[in-house]
Amino acid sequence: MVDALGLDPFFRGTPIGFNGSNATQRIGITPVMTEPRVATIFANHSSNYGEAVVQIFDKGAIDSSKILDGNVLASFENKVGIDMLPNDLR
């Protein structure tokens, strides 16, 4: 569906309104996934902390200099970092 819309998306599985962990707030980098199935797993886990959602962000709307390599689990979690806080992503 997303490909049909011509989007190149990032995904984030999270409780609704969650602006990231204390570590995310401290370093200002939001982890996002390149694979929707992985974000769905994160959202499923997040449902333990409130109503969960998979957010979709258009990669083209994010300044490419803010897109960072993922952490040590990046290859397993299809994860990259965005150099901004979750509430700043649109």
Residue pairs with C-beta under 8 A, 6 or more apart in sequence:
2 9
2 36
2 56
7 56
7 58
7 59
7 60
8 58
8 59
8 60
9 36
9 56
9 57
9 58
9 59
10 32
10 33
10 34
10 56
10 57
10 59
10 62
10 80
10 82
11 32
11 33
11 34
11 35
11 36
11 38
11 39
11 54
11 55
11 56
11 57
12 30
12 31
12 32
12 33
12 39
12 42
12 54
12 55
12 57
12 86
12 89
13 33
13 38
13 39
13 40
13 41
13 42
13 43
13 44
13 45
13 46
13 52
13 53
13 54
13 55
14 42
14 43
14 46
14 52
14 53
14 55
14 86
15 46
15 47
15 49
15 50
15 51
15 52
15 53
16 50
16 51
16 52
16 53
17 50
18 46
18 49
18 50
18 86
19 25
19 85
19 86
19 87
20 30
20 85
20 86
24 30
24 31
24 85
24 86
25 85
28 83
28 84
28 85
29 68
29 81
29 82
29 83
29 84
30 81
30 82
30 84
30 85
30 86
30 89
31 70
31 71
31 79
31 80
31 81
31 82
32 39
32 57
32 79
32 80
32 81
32 82
32 89
33 39
33 42
33 77
33 78
33 79
33 80
34 78
34 79
34 80
35 78
36 54
36 56
38 77
38 78
38 79
39 54
39 55
40 54
43 52
43 53
43 54
44 52
46 52
55 89
57 82
57 89
57 90
59 67
61 90
62 82
62 89
65 83
66 82
66 83
66 84
67 80
67 81
67 82
67 83
68 80
68 81
68 82
68 83
69 80
69 81
70 77
70 79
70 80
70 81
71 79
71 81
73 79
74 80
82 89
